[in-house]
Amino acid sequence: MAWNEPGGGKDRDPWGNRGGDNGPPDLDEAFRKLQNQLSGLFGGRGGGGGDGQGGMPGFNPLIGAVVLGIALVGYFIAGIYVVDEQERGVVFRFGAVQEDIVMPGLHWNPPIIDRVEKVNVTRLGSIEHEALMLTRDENIVDIMISVQFRVDRPVDFVVNVRNPMESLRQATESALRHVVGSSLMDQVITEGRAAIGMDLKERLQSYLNNYGAGIHISTVNIDRSGPPRPVQAAFDEVQRAKEDEVRFVNEATAYAESIIPEARGEAQQQIEQANAYRDRVVSRARGEAERFNLLLAEYQLAEEVTRNRLYIDAVEQVLSNSSKVLIDVEGGNNMLYLPLDRIGRHADGNNQRQLPRNLVPQEPQTVEEPNLLRRQGR
């Protein structure tokens, strides 16, 4: 019959109390029963009678030593850890950071007492930041940068800043606004991007050093910089106009550089020709003067001979330039005319076997003229 059934179970309760009293359960007896059950599991035996008032259960020392050894071995194994070659370990002992940095290798620290945080000090991390910035000339530029960094002081990285990555992003925002805000739009978009990147890197590194973040900035790259998208077309038109201006200036400069040397060369050529003409005329005049002096000396020695020689040379020079020959017949009034120009042309005609009739040399024509040579004073 169950203790709570009607009838005979009134005087019983689930805690073993007997009698008719309704007092609290006997906790000591329940605890002793639990000990007896546990000692039975580990091979002990309990004493006492069936009334539950027996002595403490027995304990096996060998089993206790084994359990303690297993616990110690597990505690020792739990404290073993490995630090990779690219990592450094920061040790916290009872929550206080230790200055000694754990180097790569196999190490042991007591669990619960020490806590080790591993920090990668060789891997390059990267963050990107994009924003609209106001330049010094009150223009808005859309700029996107990427920052590459690594941890160079593990203790500072773990301890000094609660969220190093968030601090890095905020420092990047502040440095970017300062640098872009003190620059012109053309510098940010075109020729000044490299200088802005260097200035941004120095300023960002200064901020992080002040924070004690333990982060070293490797490079800062400006991935994109330009006007906002609504005005992109107008800005492109302005850039094309500037490029055309530069191209026209370069073309004009190239034309000037090609024309000026050519003009200088022509001027130098004219000067050289003038100098040569001057030297030739002067030399010829000096030669004529020297020749005249020599003729004067000859004339003074033999006047008649020299006069006739000069006359004959003059007539020869004049007649050598003429194609007509006049022959004076001594003692008559007739003069012969020879067309030497036509005769020379007929003699040079190698392809003509027979000359035209009208070009065949005829008898010398007589000219009813007085003795021309005699009239000229021969």
Number of C-alpha atoms within 10 A of each C-alpha: 8 12 13 13 9 9 10 11 12 14 14 17 19 10 12 11 15 12 11 10 10 11 9 9 13 11 10 10 15 13 10 18 15 12 16 19 14 14 17 14 10 13 12 15 15 18 14 11 9 7 7 12 13 14 12 14 18 16 14 11 9 9 12 12 11 11 12 12 12 12 12 12 11 11 14 14 14 14 16 13 13 15 19 15 12 13 19 23 21 22 21 15 15 10 10 11 17 13 10 10 16 19 16 14 12 11 12 13 17 14 15 11 11 17 18 18 15 18 21 17 17 14 13 14 12 14 14 15 16 15 14 15 21 19 21 14 12 11 14 17 21 17 21 17 18 17 22 16 21 17 20 17 17 21 23 17 20 18 16 13 15 11 12 20 14 11 16 22 15 14 18 26 15 15 21 25 16 16 18 22 19 12 16 16 23 14 15 25 17 11 10 14 18 15 12 19 18 14 16 25 20 14 18 24 21 15 17 19 13 10 17 17 27 21 22 17 21 14 15 24 18 19 13 15 19 20 20 16 11 8 10 12 12 12 15 13 11 12 12 12 12 12 12 12 12 12 12 12 12 12 12 12 12 11 11 12 11 11 12 11 11 12 11 11 12 12 12 12 12 12 12 12 12 12 12 12 12 12 12 12 12 12 12 12 12 12 12 12 12 12 12 12 12 11 14 14 12 14 15 10 11 11 13 11 12 16 12 12 12 14 13 12 11 12 11 11 11 10 13 11 8 10 13 14 14 15 16 18 11 9 7 10 14 18 20 15 16 17 15 14 11 14 14 11 10 17 10 9 11 7 6 10 7 9 12 9 7 7 11 12 14 9 9 12 12 13 12 10 11 13 17 15 11 9 8 7 6 8
